[in-house]
Amino acid sequence: FIEPVQNARDAGKLVVASAGNSGSGTSSSPGNVYDSFAVGAVDADRDVAPFSGGETLNTSADWDNETLTADWPAEYVVPDASAPGVNVYSAEPSGGYVTESGTSMAAPHVSGVAALMIAATARDVTDEELSATLRDTADHPDGTSADARYGAGVVDAFAAVEAVAASNLSVTAFD
């Protein structure tokens, strides 16, 4: 999925993807593609779900396409951040509702926050700004830096939207 993710990013789109559901020390594509924004899952207590993927990837050892990965760092952490992904109330394809768990339940939370961030501004918000703000405003329960279980921490919708809206005010105030 490297090339499709890079094509989307080249088109100015943020690619939010699940980190995978095989637990610590693992990740899945496209979530583990450096150019995507990988999302891990936490429960209601903000603890990382045991199934939630997370690992530190070594670009040269873990990927075999040097052409597509030339701009990637030597190492990077998956996930980028985490969101609610345990017992999430969800629509059932056949109708009705059910609770489901997985990083695929967490990723839509982050996509929704990104949409709110875009809606909160009167200017174009780049995918780089979205990614950086989602990471910078995430709340790591341990108060530490990014790790291979939480990423930067649990996405904080209010803080992310507030940060983008505040930067919008400072940009327009000096125009």
C-alpha positions in Angstrom: 0.0 0.0 0.0 3.0 2.4 -0.1 2.3 3.8 -3.5 -1.5 4.4 -3.0 -0.8 6.1 0.3 1.8 8.3 -1.2 -0.5 9.1 -4.2 -3.2 10.2 -1.7 -0.7 12.3 0.2 0.6 13.9 -3.0 -3.0 14.9 -3.7 -3.0 16.7 -0.3 -5.1 14.1 1.6 -4.5 12.8 5.1 -4.5 9.0 5.1 -5.9 7.7 8.4 -5.3 4.0 8.8 -5.6 1.3 11.4 -2.4 0.1 13.1 -3.6 -3.6 13.1 -5.1 -6.0 15.6 -2.2 -8.5 16.3 -0.9 -6.8 19.5 2.3 -5.4 20.7 5.3 -5.8 18.4 3.2 -5.9 15.2 1.5 -3.5 12.7 -0.4 -3.9 9.5 -0.4 -2.1 6.1 -1.5 0.5 5.3 -1.2 1.7 8.9 2.5 0.9 9.0 3.2 2.9 5.9 5.2 5.9 7.1 3.1 8.3 5.1 -0.2 7.3 6.7 -1.5 8.4 10.1 -1.7 5.1 12.0 -4.2 4.7 14.8 -4.1 2.3 17.7 -7.0 1.4 20.0 -7.6 2.3 23.7 -10.5 1.3 26.0 -12.7 3.5 28.1 -10.0 3.7 30.8 -7.5 5.0 28.1 -5.5 1.7 28.4 -4.1 0.3 25.1 -6.2 -2.6 24.1 -4.2 -5.9 24.1 -5.0 -6.5 20.4 -3.9 -3.0 19.3 -0.8 -3.1 17.1 2.3 -1.1 17.8 6.0 -1.3 17.0 9.0 0.6 16.0 9.8 -0.1 12.4 13.3 0.0 10.8 12.8 1.3 7.3 15.7 -0.6 5.6 15.0 -3.9 7.4 11.2 -3.9 7.3 10.6 -2.5 3.7 12.1 -3.7 0.5 11.3 -0.8 -1.8 14.1 1.7 -1.5 12.7 3.9 -4.2 9.4 4.5 -2.4 10.9 4.7 1.0 13.9 7.0 0.2 12.4 9.9 2.1 11.4 7.9 5.2 13.3 8.1 8.5 15.6 5.2 9.5 13.1 4.3 12.2 9.5 5.3 13.1 6.8 4.4 15.6 3.4 2.9 14.7 0.8 4.0 15.8 1.0 7.8 15.4 -1.7 8.1 18.0 -4.6 6.2 19.6 -8.3 6.6 19.9 -11.3 4.7 21.4 -11.5 1.3 19.8 -13.0 -1.1 22.4 -16.7 -1.8 22.6 -17.5 1.0 20.1 -21.2 1.3 19.2 -21.5 0.8 15.5 -24.0 0.3 12.7 -24.6 -3.2 11.5 -24.5 -3.8 7.7 -27.8 -5.7 7.9 -29.4 -3.0 10.0 -29.4 -2.2 13.7 -26.4 -1.6 16.0 -23.7 -3.7 17.7 -20.5 -3.0 19.7 -17.3 -3.9 18.0 -13.6 -3.6 19.0 -10.5 -3.1 16.8 -8.2 -0.4 15.5 -10.7 -0.2 12.6 -13.1 1.2 15.2 -10.5 3.7 16.4 -9.4 5.1 13.1 -12.8 6.8 12.3 -12.5 8.7 15.5 -9.3 10.3 14.2 -10.8 10.9 10.8 -13.7 12.7 12.5 -11.3 14.9 14.5 -9.5 15.8 11.3 -12.8 16.8 9.7 -13.6 19.0 12.7 -10.2 20.6 12.5 -10.8 21.4 8.8 -14.3 22.8 9.6 -12.9 25.0 12.3 -10.8 27.1 10.0 -11.5 29.6 7.2 -8.3 28.5 5.4 -6.8 25.3 3.9 -5.3 23.0 6.5 -2.5 20.9 5.0 -2.3 17.2 5.8 1.1 17.9 7.4 -0.6 20.4 9.8 -3.4 17.9 10.5 -0.9 15.1 11.3 1.4 17.3 13.4 -1.5 18.9 15.4 -3.1 15.5 16.0 0.2 14.3 17.4 1.1 17.4 19.3 -2.2 17.7 21.1 -2.6 14.0 21.8 -2.6 13.2 25.5 -0.2 10.4 26.6 -1.6 8.9 29.8 1.9 8.3 31.1 3.0 11.9 30.3 5.9 10.5 28.2 6.8 10.9 24.6 5.7 8.7 21.7 5.9 5.0 22.2 5.0 1.9 20.3 1.8 1.3 22.2 0.0 4.7 22.4 2.0 6.6 19.7 1.9 10.2 20.7 -1.0 9.5 23.0 -4.8 9.5 22.9 -6.2 11.9 20.4 -7.8 15.0 22.1 -10.5 16.4 19.8 -11.0 19.6 21.7 -7.3 20.4 21.9 -6.7 19.6 18.2 -9.6 21.7 17.0 -8.7 24.5 19.4 -5.0 24.5 18.2 -6.0 24.8 14.5 -8.7 27.4 15.2 -6.2 29.4 17.3 -3.6 29.2 14.5 -6.3 30.4 12.1 -6.9 33.5 14.2 -3.2 34.3 14.4 -2.8 33.9 10.6 -5.8 36.1 9.8 -4.9 38.7 12.4 -1.6 39.6 10.7 -2.8 39.3 7.0 
